[in-house]
Structure formats: C-alpha cells, structure tokens
Amino acid sequence: MRFVVTSTELCNRLQSIGRVINSKSALPILDCFLFNLEDGILSITASDNETTLDTSLPVVEYDANGHFAIGSKSILDAIKELPEQPIVFNVNESNMAITIEYMNGKFSMVGQQADEYPTTALLGETPVNFSMSATTLFDGINRTLFATADDELRPVMNGIYFDINADSLTMVASDGHKLVRDKFFSINGEEKAAFILPKKPANILKGLLSKEADDIAISFDSRNAVFTLPNHRLVCRLIEGRYPNYNSVIPQSNPYKVTINRQALLSALRRVSVCSSASSSLVKLRLQNNELHISAQDLDFASSAEEHIICQYDGEPMSIGFKSTFLMDIISNISGEEICIEVSDPSRAGVITPTLQEENTDLLMLLMPMMLND
C-alpha cells in the first residue's frame, strides 16, 4: 500500500489526537495510532480504551485501501520537524515494514497489525441526540472543569454533569467545597436526560473546541457519549452513577449582598493571601459601610496582611472566611467587570455571580466558608 499526504496537515492531526494516549498503556497496541485508508480518505485513531479520538484527512494520491498501526511517539518525532512538503508512505502489509519518504530523506519503521487495535464502543439503539455551538460548549467546559473533584470514593464528582431539560442545558461541577452551575437557555432537549463527562475527555474537548466555530453534535446513552466536530470525533466512556441534587445545596435567600469590581478583588486577594496560613489559606472578608476589608495572617511566621476595597454594600456588618485559593479560582473563572457576592451567615455557602449575565446564560458559583477563630 502506498499513499501521499502533506506533512504539516498530518502532523497537526496527529498532535491533536495524540493527547488521548496515556504515557503508560495497559495494552501495547494503545501506544500506537491506527491508520485506515479507504477511498482516498485517511482516518487516524488514538485511544486509551476509555476515550477514543479520531480524525480524517484526504490523501494526495494512493494506490490501495488498507490499514495499519504505528507507534505514536516514533511517527510524531519523525515528522514534526519536517517543513511543509508531500511525504510518501509505503506499507508492506505482509511484514508491516513501513517506509516514510520525504524530500531529502526517509524513515524506516515497523508497524503492527491493525486487527489488534480495540474497536470503538458503539451507542445503544436509542441514544439521546442534541447539538450546541462549539463556543457554548467550550465556555461551559472552561467555566466548570476547575471545580471537578479527584475523589476515588465518589467518582460521580470527578466529571462535569450535563443536565438536559426541555428549556435549558445545565452544566455542573463540584468537589464538595465549591460548585459551578452554568445554565444555557439557548439549548434544549426533546426529553429530560443527563450524563457525567469525565475530566480527561473534557480537557481534550476544551483543546479542540477553542479552534472550532460550528455546531457540535452530541449523542449519548447510559455508558458512552460521542462528540462529533467538523474534523474530529470523540467517543468516551461516561461516569456511571447518580449525580447529587445540586440545586438543594444552593442557598435561596441571602440577605447580605455586595457588588464589587472583579479584577480589583482578585488582585487584592492575590496580595493578601501571601500572608495566609500555608495549611489553611484562610482569608477573612469583613463587610461594612460600602467597604470590603480583606485580611489574612500566619501565626506560625508572625505575618499578616490587610486591604480595603470600595464596594456597594449597605447591610449589617458581617464577617466570613474562605479558602483563598478556591475563592481566587472562582473569581478567575467569571467574566465581566463586576461580580455580586451573596452571603447569609459565616457558616453557610457564599454565592458568587456576574453582575451582568451573558445572553441566554445563568452562571452561578458557590463556595463553602471556613470557620473563623474570632
């Protein structure tokens, strides 16, 4: 089998799907890319046995259909330094000898039989189907991914929950300390359905979606989901189990509300948190008379810091403590000039939202407080 493909396009496609491959694979064949040439279209697949990503591109010329597997590191290291040019693959399918010829040289490698490569999981007979724009899906993943957990005892918390209703799609992530609920009213399903997307495929999708602008088709059943992009298709095993009732942990009435410049608060937290305790990262927020007082101290090293920021607040004076790293993560993942922080008492969760929501969205972030000593 012989075919010709452009070096730059092949390298770009291999790099985009290569992130799926684990550094240590249980099956040696999963260290390889699967190449399948059929009727002038070259399909390339990478998999870790739970997440599979494939892409396809037209070849310049070919003489026969065929398929083979080749070591991912070998092929990528070989072609990534090549300038734009046609490269010729000659594959001896009897002994899997592969020669890759380019303008002033060639590589010789040994491939593996494609039949050893695991097959991609298929969806059941009645999958749920819907679509959403690449921008919306990217924004949702980008705003929720940081709040997912790494919890072996509660695996359902280790992914992004997609909750599909007749009037909206809600994406949720929580690690038990912080929670993000991102609701999109521009997307709706024909029936109520839900799935939990694991962290690894979510990260891979995030990388791919940043370069896309078209709609993304999504299909899923109880075990797997398929995301179809213009140049890629991602199939992944879902996290099985029931996601907790996220709405039940969101406080419905918070009497103390403060509106503040997001960037000013973030900058102040970064400065003050330098003097917080290394073990707790606690910062104290004191609200009073249109002013937010931020303070932190580390008794072990006798260090402390405090700052005052002007804000909109006319309620009763109150204090609440938060883990500074979590609070900065949340504020960093909200866009907009101003944010609103709603609290009720020092022992209940604080709710943080953008003052101006983006069109057709409702973004809410929640953070559990830390106990104050005074």
Steps between C-alpha positions, in 0.01 A plus 500: 500500500630844403354845568613864504395758760618850592736509798355803681139383488593150613712633785223737617244219504733260684580762764131580554400137564825390669389650835269201547790253521619423854869508586463142628240290320370166624492374140817562291286557189351809671841668471427514126296705258261297287513599130215397271504602133179458306404661168750784532410591859755429774339447842729507804398380847650532848355330808563415865219240498259741673537808280543474124571795271515470125553739212512472122666681213519450123821354356670650195515162324477129586510162331295276734287493812649359818565548870785473749615621844820694563672617822370846589828637637703367207281649228451835677868546580584408140273749321455793736828662393423469129411819309185504284543236227341182365606181679461151358397197709592156367347223714578131453191345658653152511788586737384849613818670373423872455713748308424873518673695222536877493685754288856418604477188712290215637403318820462124531280359776310185592127531554245266657196320367191721520284203599655511851366853558191507728173594333319821594196454723166545324197677642183308583191493282336811648768764570412855602602755234541876518735769370659819628743756367870435550533836678225417750640155574852644539375770739308245707794262532742784564290642784423167673807281456701660782228410754502124431626270775768231527305269727547124477210441741252715302594460133185684383660822630804455273330628186270765353128429534290582192135544605273530195144631533230622264598864552873493575830316537675529835866409548603437861825417679575474871766362731296544817665833585419700190224460240443646154160500330500634144155504339446557126146591392592487130527118514216262573429132466195310386502310829658528842837324495842526664857366491830554683798582277836389650779752548741365236266515197373837627858633492556357152175655375600835649819496291318407179204738544718810534568475125141421391201723420237259366234303686606182681274193480478307828353151543504287813350198671544362852866404443659706222484840333602611150603858418516567125708802397572616143841323491490269802278249675541426869345190659532461876384279784275694736513500879216281620294587806251757627621859531399675825211748498707812440207743533439390860837638619455847345367746761179663382502813717816687586428834671856635474595599145814679388583623149869547430749542217616150409857581403557725802384223734709237325814714516444576868448131582824410323691752709338431836501120466882505494479540879232235557577177682663244270281225647162674468543789249229678701404858415245697698251730327338773712206688343403841636384840366579456129842359581649152484783433742720202403746358751723197549756391754747222560564461872785254444704763316354809668391646168174672406347716229185704450339714231187711460298513176206727423186304410122530502377367834250659739405201719591415858873451572601135459811284461555174314809290426593321177789292372683758289610259224141384444364855505760617247424200276132594497555870433751418223240287323232769491511757221368854525603815678300456820387205709237462769577302819202388705535361853265434790722407797862387560405131496303488174622496140568821313348542153702685238354613165589749228305824540411487131429148369592413142207467262291183551719384790473481878839446665520437874797397712485391863774474762477347846644721776775421749463540875629829640680497835345826614 
